[in-house]
Amino acid sequence: MTYADFDVKWGVRKRMEFIEFRLFWYGRFNRPDLSSAFDISAQQATNDISMYQRHAPENCEYDPKQKSYVRLPRFEPNLLKKAGERYLLQLVAVESGWMERKETWFEEMPPVEVVSLERAPINTMHLMSVLDAIRLKQELTISYHSLTGSPASERTIAPHAISHSKGVWYVRAWNKGHNDFRDYHLNRISATRNATACDIDYDLDYQWFQRINFELAPNPKLDRGRQKAISSEYAMVDGIKKVPVRLSHAFYLMDQYNLDVEEGKIPPEKQQLVLINREDVLAAVRTARTMSTEALERVSEQ
């Protein structure tokens, strides 16, 4: 069975995915499960199950003792992409209160504990304003709390993208007052207003649009066993992992993994990865920022 085999309407496809989800994670499902999850008739559920079995005859069979369809030993998931990540992220979302359990396909949840410092929820209306500005290519005025501790000050920005790092959402935007591109922490925006058309050329944000490969390796000061474990954890090839990173966000990744700290300054256990091409990355970031600044200045002088 392949993805192409299920070239069907979206609703039917989702019901096929539900069947496979329950088989994969719980080893079984029954017709009432499917009927209840999608509010369909028993006959429609029967038809869907028959369709799934035609396409994947070795994935499940009906067990009259359990009154359920059960997973077979040669089960092979085909409809769920990155099933592990999807399952775990949904566990986190439910446990953190971002989703209700009824919004998932869970039959039951394993014991789970999410350890994090909870931030205030992002203001939905502020996010809507930012996304509107991105979609309509607008600039808007925001009230923003910086880390200086001073009261919220006004800034006029033209957002063109959002990004996520270490549990924080950022807005990538042109700052009208400084005439450069910067990142703004979504949680620190306390007001948005005065959206107007903006003709800034976002292609001049070279730090955003240009990428560089981070060449990562286990810290050589760790013993060989730990180096091997880290290499396996990050799916390294010959002890190296190459990760394409936007230059605008190189700092965030470096900060998250202590890659900005020179080797030997902290214990290797706290710097398990080293950035082999650190100087090349820093040079590329500086160059892109300079190019962007100079290009924006030329535009403003026209």
DOKEKOL-983256 format. One record per residue (C-alpha): residue number from 0; x negated, y negated, z. Coordinates in nm, 3 decimals. Layout:
N
BAMI num       u       v       w
BAMI NUM       X       Y       Z
...
//
This chain:
302
BAMI num       u       v       w
BAMI   0   0.000   0.000   0.000
BAMI   1  -0.127  -0.347  -0.086
BAMI   2   0.000  -0.699  -0.034
BAMI   3   0.109  -0.706  -0.398
BAMI   4   0.339  -0.413  -0.330
BAMI   5   0.557  -0.642  -0.119
BAMI   6   0.634  -0.904  -0.381
BAMI   7   0.975  -0.966  -0.224
BAMI   8   1.170  -1.254  -0.076
BAMI   9   1.017  -1.427   0.224
BAMI  10   1.280  -1.295   0.469
BAMI  11   1.229  -0.935   0.361
BAMI  12   0.852  -0.976   0.380
BAMI  13   0.873  -1.105   0.738
BAMI  14   1.083  -0.805   0.839
BAMI  15   0.824  -0.573   0.685
BAMI  16   0.557  -0.752   0.889
BAMI  17   0.764  -0.710   1.205
BAMI  18   0.785  -0.335   1.146
BAMI  19   0.410  -0.314   1.099
BAMI  20   0.342  -0.538   1.400
BAMI  21   0.544  -0.318   1.632
BAMI  22   0.391   0.001   1.493
BAMI  23   0.039  -0.136   1.522
BAMI  24   0.057  -0.277   1.875
BAMI  25   0.321  -0.058   2.042
BAMI  26   0.315   0.261   1.840
BAMI  27   0.688   0.258   1.774
BAMI  28   1.000   0.057   1.689
BAMI  29   1.365   0.133   1.632
BAMI  30   1.645  -0.002   1.420
BAMI  31   1.803  -0.212   1.697
BAMI  32   1.465  -0.386   1.746
BAMI  33   1.469  -0.500   1.385
BAMI  34   1.838  -0.593   1.387
BAMI  35   1.802  -0.798   1.704
BAMI  36   1.483  -0.979   1.603
BAMI  37   1.628  -1.103   1.272
BAMI  38   2.002  -1.098   1.346
BAMI  39   2.075  -0.860   1.058
BAMI  40   2.321  -0.575   1.023
BAMI  41   2.234  -0.216   1.105
BAMI  42   2.268  -0.131   0.737
BAMI  43   2.024  -0.403   0.635
BAMI  44   1.779  -0.282   0.899
BAMI  45   1.810   0.072   0.763
BAMI  46   1.740  -0.054   0.411
BAMI  47   1.432  -0.244   0.530
BAMI  48   1.294   0.058   0.712
BAMI  49   1.346   0.274   0.405
BAMI  50   1.162   0.017   0.191
BAMI  51   0.869   0.012   0.433
BAMI  52   0.848   0.390   0.439
BAMI  53   0.853   0.407   0.058
BAMI  54   0.554   0.175   0.041
BAMI  55   0.371   0.324   0.341
BAMI  56   0.485   0.688   0.380
BAMI  57   0.190   0.779   0.604
BAMI  58   0.241   0.496   0.852
BAMI  59   0.547   0.613   1.044
BAMI  60   0.815   0.876   1.085
BAMI  61   1.133   0.905   1.287
BAMI  62   1.105   1.083   1.622
BAMI  63   1.452   1.201   1.736
BAMI  64   1.330   1.249   2.095
BAMI  65   1.228   0.885   2.129
BAMI  66   1.502   0.767   1.893
BAMI  67   1.236   0.552   1.734
BAMI  68   1.001   0.538   1.439
BAMI  69   0.652   0.622   1.563
BAMI  70   0.307   0.545   1.433
BAMI  71   0.135   0.833   1.254
BAMI  72  -0.235   0.921   1.298
BAMI  73  -0.322   0.799   0.947
BAMI  74  -0.152   0.462   1.000
BAMI  75  -0.319   0.185   0.799
BAMI  76  -0.209  -0.178   0.849
BAMI  77  -0.180  -0.372   0.526
BAMI  78   0.055  -0.662   0.588
BAMI  79  -0.107  -0.817   0.894
BAMI  80  -0.414  -1.031   0.832
BAMI  81  -0.650  -1.070   1.129
BAMI  82  -0.404  -0.886   1.347
BAMI  83  -0.629  -0.895   1.653
BAMI  84  -0.672  -1.271   1.650
BAMI  85  -0.301  -1.327   1.590
BAMI  86  -0.203  -1.104   1.881
BAMI  87  -0.447  -1.260   2.128
BAMI  88  -0.371  -1.618   2.026
BAMI  89  -0.002  -1.555   2.078
BAMI  90  -0.074  -1.413   2.423
BAMI  91  -0.261  -1.733   2.507
BAMI  92   0.018  -1.947   2.363
BAMI  93   0.287  -1.773   2.570
BAMI  94   0.081  -1.771   2.888
BAMI  95  -0.007  -2.139   2.842
BAMI  96   0.354  -2.238   2.780
BAMI  97   0.300  -2.345   2.419
BAMI  98   0.538  -2.078   2.291
BAMI  99   0.830  -1.890   2.439
BAMI 100   0.805  -1.514   2.441
BAMI 101   1.123  -1.490   2.232
BAMI 102   0.937  -1.673   1.954
BAMI 103   0.696  -1.380   1.923
BAMI 104   0.742  -1.019   1.820
BAMI 105   0.611  -0.883   2.150
BAMI 106   0.796  -0.587   2.296
BAMI 107   0.604  -0.632   2.618
BAMI 108   0.296  -0.825   2.728
BAMI 109  -0.009  -0.678   2.897
BAMI 110  -0.134  -0.844   3.216
BAMI 111  -0.312  -1.157   3.095
BAMI 112  -0.485  -1.450   3.262
BAMI 113  -0.581  -1.765   3.070
BAMI 114  -0.854  -1.964   3.242
BAMI 115  -0.871  -2.326   3.128
BAMI 116  -0.849  -2.683   3.247
BAMI 117  -0.508  -2.790   3.130
BAMI 118  -0.494  -3.126   2.957
BAMI 119  -0.185  -3.339   2.932
BAMI 120   0.022  -3.233   2.630
BAMI 121  -0.030  -3.433   2.313
BAMI 122   0.246  -3.686   2.257
BAMI 123   0.456  -3.545   1.974
BAMI 124   0.561  -3.888   1.845
BAMI 125   0.201  -4.007   1.831
BAMI 126   0.104  -3.696   1.638
BAMI 127   0.394  -3.754   1.399
BAMI 128   0.274  -4.109   1.337
BAMI 129  -0.081  -3.990   1.269
BAMI 130   0.036  -3.718   1.029
BAMI 131   0.264  -3.967   0.852
BAMI 132  -0.033  -4.200   0.809
BAMI 133  -0.243  -3.919   0.662
BAMI 134   0.034  -3.812   0.425
BAMI 135   0.128  -4.164   0.313
BAMI 136  -0.229  -4.301   0.318
BAMI 137  -0.154  -4.569   0.575
BAMI 138  -0.339  -4.756   0.844
BAMI 139  -0.180  -4.803   1.185
BAMI 140  -0.252  -4.974   1.513
BAMI 141  -0.319  -4.752   1.813
BAMI 142  -0.371  -4.815   2.181
BAMI 143  -0.668  -4.602   2.281
BAMI 144  -0.831  -4.512   2.612
BAMI 145  -1.206  -4.482   2.568
BAMI 146  -1.445  -4.322   2.816
BAMI 147  -1.566  -4.665   2.928
BAMI 148  -1.282  -4.672   3.181
BAMI 149  -1.148  -4.999   3.051
BAMI 150  -0.775  -5.046   2.985
BAMI 151  -0.642  -4.915   2.657
BAMI 152  -0.751  -5.139   2.371
BAMI 153  -0.604  -5.178   2.026
BAMI 154  -0.769  -5.037   1.718
BAMI 155  -0.654  -5.033   1.359
BAMI 156  -0.737  -4.700   1.200
BAMI 157  -0.660  -4.518   0.878
BAMI 158  -0.645  -4.143   0.957
BAMI 159  -0.728  -3.894   0.685
BAMI 160  -0.776  -3.562   0.871
BAMI 161  -0.751  -3.386   1.205
BAMI 162  -0.992  -3.140   1.363
BAMI 163  -1.019  -2.915   1.666
BAMI 164  -1.314  -2.834   1.891
BAMI 165  -1.336  -2.687   2.243
BAMI 166  -0.963  -2.720   2.301
BAMI 167  -0.953  -3.084   2.190
BAMI 168  -0.774  -3.225   1.885
BAMI 169  -0.934  -3.520   1.706
BAMI 170  -0.819  -3.764   1.441
BAMI 171  -1.076  -3.845   1.173
BAMI 172  -1.015  -4.201   1.064
BAMI 173  -1.158  -4.520   0.918
BAMI 174  -1.188  -4.793   1.180
BAMI 175  -1.097  -5.130   1.031
BAMI 176  -1.274  -5.337   1.293
BAMI 177  -1.606  -5.154   1.263
BAMI 178  -1.565  -5.059   0.896
BAMI 179  -1.679  -4.702   0.953
BAMI 180  -1.539  -4.354   1.002
BAMI 181  -1.495  -4.218   1.354
BAMI 182  -1.322  -3.947   1.558
BAMI 183  -1.040  -4.025   1.801
BAMI 184  -0.925  -3.793   2.078
BAMI 185  -0.552  -3.737   2.022
BAMI 186  -0.480  -3.717   2.395
BAMI 187  -0.626  -4.064   2.448
BAMI 188  -0.389  -4.238   2.207
BAMI 189  -0.121  -4.405   2.420
BAMI 190   0.074  -4.588   2.146
BAMI 191   0.103  -4.611   1.767
BAMI 192   0.268  -4.886   1.562
BAMI 193   0.249  -5.115   1.260
BAMI 194   0.192  -4.856   0.987
BAMI 195   0.105  -5.025   0.656
BAMI 196  -0.042  -4.919   0.324
BAMI 197  -0.419  -4.876   0.313
BAMI 198  -0.647  -4.858   0.010
BAMI 199  -0.964  -4.737   0.182
BAMI 200  -1.147  -4.469  -0.016
BAMI 201  -1.169  -4.167   0.213
BAMI 202  -1.423  -4.007  -0.018
BAMI 203  -1.674  -4.249   0.136
BAMI 204  -1.660  -4.049   0.460
BAMI 205  -1.964  -3.849   0.356
BAMI 206  -2.006  -3.696   0.700
BAMI 207  -1.663  -3.539   0.670
BAMI 208  -1.685  -3.416   0.314
BAMI 209  -2.044  -3.289   0.324
BAMI 210  -2.136  -2.965   0.498
BAMI 211  -2.456  -2.798   0.605
BAMI 212  -2.522  -2.439   0.705
BAMI 213  -2.607  -2.393   1.072
BAMI 214  -2.870  -2.119   1.084
BAMI 215  -2.818  -1.955   1.421
BAMI 216  -3.018  -1.683   1.594
BAMI 217  -3.029  -1.525   1.940
BAMI 218  -3.253  -1.715   2.180
BAMI 219  -3.595  -1.547   2.143
BAMI 220  -3.655  -1.589   2.517
BAMI 221  -3.383  -1.335   2.591
BAMI 222  -3.483  -0.970   2.618
BAMI 223  -3.436  -0.754   2.309
BAMI 224  -3.126  -0.584   2.444
BAMI 225  -2.946  -0.914   2.497
BAMI 226  -3.059  -1.044   2.160
BAMI 227  -2.912  -0.735   1.997
BAMI 228  -2.583  -0.781   2.184
BAMI 229  -2.557  -1.145   2.075
BAMI 230  -2.642  -1.055   1.717
BAMI 231  -2.359  -0.801   1.720
BAMI 232  -2.115  -1.039   1.889
BAMI 233  -2.158  -1.301   1.616
BAMI 234  -2.184  -1.050   1.328
BAMI 235  -2.532  -1.168   1.235
BAMI 236  -2.714  -1.037   0.932
BAMI 237  -3.080  -0.962   0.999
BAMI 238  -3.053  -1.160   1.320
BAMI 239  -2.921  -1.476   1.151
BAMI 240  -2.574  -1.626   1.126
BAMI 241  -2.506  -1.902   0.875
BAMI 242  -2.207  -2.121   0.953
BAMI 243  -2.097  -2.401   0.717
BAMI 244  -2.020  -2.709   0.928
BAMI 245  -1.896  -3.054   0.836
BAMI 246  -2.166  -3.307   0.918
BAMI 247  -1.910  -3.513   1.109
BAMI 248  -1.857  -3.222   1.346
BAMI 249  -2.210  -3.091   1.381
BAMI 250  -2.236  -3.261   1.720
BAMI 251  -1.933  -3.080   1.860
BAMI 252  -2.064  -2.737   1.773
BAMI 253  -2.412  -2.824   1.896
BAMI 254  -2.270  -2.953   2.223
BAMI 255  -2.045  -2.650   2.272
BAMI 256  -2.332  -2.402   2.251
BAMI 257  -2.611  -2.622   2.392
BAMI 258  -2.774  -2.628   2.051
BAMI 259  -2.867  -2.993   2.100
BAMI 260  -3.096  -2.900   2.390
BAMI 261  -3.458  -2.825   2.305
BAMI 262  -3.560  -2.466   2.366
BAMI 263  -3.699  -2.406   2.714
BAMI 264  -3.516  -2.697   2.879
BAMI 265  -3.242  -2.474   3.023
BAMI 266  -3.231  -2.101   3.108
BAMI 267  -3.188  -1.883   2.797
BAMI 268  -2.872  -1.732   2.948
BAMI 269  -2.710  -2.076   2.909
BAMI 270  -2.850  -2.120   2.560
BAMI 271  -2.792  -1.781   2.408
BAMI 272  -2.805  -1.918   2.053
BAMI 273  -3.069  -2.138   1.895
BAMI 274  -3.031  -2.356   1.588
BAMI 275  -3.323  -2.267   1.364
BAMI 276  -3.272  -2.562   1.127
BAMI 277  -3.190  -2.817   1.400
BAMI 278  -3.405  -3.095   1.254
BAMI 279  -3.257  -3.047   0.906
BAMI 280  -2.906  -3.073   1.051
BAMI 281  -2.982  -3.392   1.244
BAMI 282  -3.150  -3.547   0.940
BAMI 283  -2.851  -3.461   0.718
BAMI 284  -2.610  -3.618   0.969
BAMI 285  -2.814  -3.940   0.983
BAMI 286  -2.846  -3.960   0.606
BAMI 287  -2.474  -3.906   0.545
BAMI 288  -2.382  -4.170   0.803
BAMI 289  -2.620  -4.421   0.646
BAMI 290  -2.484  -4.352   0.297
BAMI 291  -2.127  -4.395   0.421
BAMI 292  -2.205  -4.720   0.604
BAMI 293  -2.381  -4.869   0.301
BAMI 294  -2.103  -4.764   0.063
BAMI 295  -1.833  -4.919   0.286
BAMI 296  -2.032  -5.242   0.310
BAMI 297  -2.058  -5.262  -0.069
BAMI 298  -1.683  -5.211  -0.104
BAMI 299  -1.605  -5.479   0.155
BAMI 300  -1.824  -5.730  -0.028
BAMI 301  -1.638  -5.686  -0.358
//
